[in-house]
Amino acid sequence: MGIWLELGIFGLVFVFAFWQMHDVRKAQEQTRQQRAREKAAQEAQDQEAAAQQATDATDKKP
């Protein structure tokens, strides 16, 4: 009878660990998506700044 109790506890621990790993993977994916969005926004901002500098440089030529 004691072995069934131990196996039950082991099963619960295993299920809990599996659930935690599922949550960790989900959080990692959200982090990756957030970083990709931030990188895309930064690149767009850099391109806009470069275009603005190019426009300013052509406007200042005599």
Secondary structure, 3 states (H helix, E strand, C coil): CHHHHHHHHHHHHHHHHHHHHHHHHHHHHHHHHHHHHHHHHHHHHHHHHHHHHHHHHHHHCC
